[in-house]
């Protein structure tokens, strides 16, 4: 099975987790440029870590590897 040619379908509810994952990393990067977000960097990092793991799990389940 070619890893890059595999196709999956995502529901809107599952895609929200991916969007949250990407958004949290953008805010985390932006935290180094703004003192307002800097105080929340650990919370944002936790959200990023959880959503990354959740997204990878959903993706692997869609690929039928889990």
LINBELCOR-V639693 format. One record per residue. RES is the residue in three letters. OMEGA is omega in degrees with one decimal (999 if undefined). Layout:
res:RES omega:OMEGA
res:RES omega:OMEGA
This chain:
res:UNK omega:178.6
res:UNK omega:-174.9
res:UNK omega:-174.1
res:UNK omega:-179.7
res:UNK omega:-180.0
res:UNK omega:-179.3
res:UNK omega:175.7
res:UNK omega:174.8
res:UNK omega:-177.9
res:UNK omega:172.6
res:UNK omega:179.7
res:UNK omega:179.9
res:UNK omega:178.9
res:UNK omega:-178.6
res:UNK omega:176.9
res:UNK omega:179.6
res:UNK omega:178.2
res:UNK omega:178.9
res:UNK omega:177.9
res:UNK omega:177.4
res:UNK omega:-179.1
res:UNK omega:-179.5
res:UNK omega:-178.8
res:UNK omega:178.3
res:UNK omega:175.8
res:UNK omega:178.2
res:UNK omega:178.0
res:UNK omega:176.2
res:UNK omega:178.7
res:UNK omega:-179.1
res:UNK omega:179.4
res:UNK omega:-179.6
res:UNK omega:-178.5
res:UNK omega:179.7
res:UNK omega:-179.9
res:UNK omega:-179.0
res:UNK omega:-177.0
res:UNK omega:-179.7
res:UNK omega:179.2
res:UNK omega:-171.9
res:UNK omega:179.5
res:UNK omega:175.8
res:UNK omega:178.9
res:UNK omega:177.7
res:UNK omega:177.2
res:UNK omega:177.7
res:UNK omega:178.9
res:UNK omega:-178.4
res:UNK omega:-179.3
res:UNK omega:-177.9
res:UNK omega:176.1
res:UNK omega:178.8
res:UNK omega:-179.8
res:UNK omega:179.8
res:UNK omega:178.7
res:UNK omega:177.8
res:UNK omega:178.7
res:UNK omega:-179.9
res:UNK omega:179.0
res:UNK omega:177.5
res:UNK omega:176.9
res:UNK omega:178.8
res:UNK omega:-179.5
res:UNK omega:174.9
res:UNK omega:179.0
res:UNK omega:999
